[in-house]
Amino acid sequence: MATPKREGKIPKFSEEQILLGELTPLRTCFDVNYYDLQIEVHPEDQTLKGTVFIHAIATANFDTLQIDLHPNFEITSLEDVHSNKALSFDRKHRAVFVQTSHKKGDEFILKVKYNGAPEEAKKAPWKGGFVWKEDTEGKPWIGVACESDGASLWWPLKDHTADEPDSVRMTYTVPKGLIGVGNGVLENTLENKETTSYTWFVSYPINTYNITVYVGDFTLVQDSYKGLGGDELTLNYYVLKQHAKKAEKHFKQTHHILKVYERIFGLYPWYKDGFKMIESPYAGMEHQSAIAYGNGYSKGGLFTTDYIILHETAHEWWGNSITVKDLADVWIQEGFATYSESVYYEQMLGEQYYDISLRRIRPSIENKYPVVGVEGRRWFHFRKHSDVYVKGAWILHTLREQLNDDTLFFDIISSFYDQYKYSLVDSQDFIDVVNAKTGKDFTWFFKVYLTQHQSPHLEYEISKTGELTYRWTNVPASFDKLKVKFNAQGEEIILTPSTTEQRMQIKEYTPTGSYRFLKQSLYSVN
């Protein structure tokens, strides 16, 4: 966990990344409130053909707007629905610049017809795209993941995390004999001559990278969960037919996971849309109310808890209900979800959870980059390291240690969730809740742990006479509030180091005694 000699290098961003990442006037001039996707999935040649209706309202006067679609796809028509007028457009990388005029307050609908072969995922879900596989019976088995790369990898939209539609309808047409699964509730199934169309509806706000499709020879395993608020939650598991019995038994653990998370964070966010897991041809992904499950029904986790179920379910609160405005702050999604795993194990183990979960993952912290990335560039920098997961979780644990008041800490977490559920956040929103709940300004804490890549280094020395000398070496002077535990032959002493050298005489010092700093917080001891 030591700070590396060289800081990670911020890449030179491509024009495509800038066009995807920046909220220019061409994107802020309109707000999308509803998408209607009508997409045919063709496994035989691994192509898509679709029509997407984009329902929006103008937030400013404009004569051009930007939507996004991967250049692999041909746009065969683009029109304004109200006027039934074809619209001119230009393309650069994924950006589609549409010539259409509206005044602030105008409601309008764009209709986009397109077709082509989507990018194939190099390593789903981390390197996004479509996954085209066959199951053990030789039937098509298809999925998509695009969190880091954006949904414009496979359908046309305003592709920025800062604009969530209020609802979405998805109709997936697939070869007869297969099932097409999407987010939300199944509204309708239409049998065609050689295909079947499945229409799904999401009745809540949803981030566009969470909108998804799965295609396979699935069977439905049904269950239900009685929520802590008294409501019944539908649990639907779409699994490959040959795994139905195994899935029915394996997914029972979902009940306890949901119960723990509801008790700590608040009620499950999507009662109207239900809870689904779909067996997928890649490891997993937190698609809202339609989680991708591809962990092979593993029993290798602690207490036979399946890591994918545990982590991806946590994302229904952290990442799906609360979503970051820009991927620069993705630690709020991944760090909170990773810490949720630890919270779950704490409920199972008590204090032993620290050694079982947190201490185990701590060595993977690399400190190459600041936890908060570069805004406006759609740069998901966790591809190079896991700090947004592990260091993000440890930032929360360090805050908990500093507060030394679990009631207050979990009140902060649940209050943050309750205040911002179904909405978009950034790091400052969380800091504001911490400050309000504690009555103190923790800006000094988050500035170091979020915006500098190094962990604080504590330099110390014990003289032959037992004088302890200590100081921080790589933090601003405002970091003089962090409490550090020092163990002197079994006696625990709380110190608050500063960047100025401090001294303390150790009582009853013996050269052969045990003296060490306890690393319950994110710092390195030199």
Secondary structure, DSSP 8 states (H G I E B T S, - for coil): ----SS--------HHHHHHH---HHHHTEEEEEEEEEEEEETTTTEEEEEEEEEEEESS-EEEEEEE--TTEEEEEEEETTTTEE--EEEETTEEEEEEEE-TT-EEEEEEEEEE---B-SBTTTB-EEEEEE-TTS-EEEEEE-TTT-GGGTS-B---TT---SEEEEEEEEETT-EEE-SSEEEEEEE-SSEEEEEEEE-S---GGG---EEESEEEEEEEEE-TTS-EEEEEEEEEGGGHHHHHHHTTHHHHHHHHHHHHH-S-TTTTT-EEEEE-SSSEE--TTSEEE-STT---SGGG--HHHHHHHHTTTBTTTEEESSGGGTHHHHHHHHHHHHHHHHHHHGGGHIIIIIHHHGGG---SS-SS--TTS---GGGG-STTTHHHHHHHHHHHHHHT-HHHHHHHHHHHHHHHTTEEE-HHHHHHHHHHHHTS--HHHHHHHHH-SS--EEEEEE-TT-EEEEEESSS-GGGTT--EEEEETTEEEEE---SS-EEEE-TT--TTS-EEEE--SS-EE-
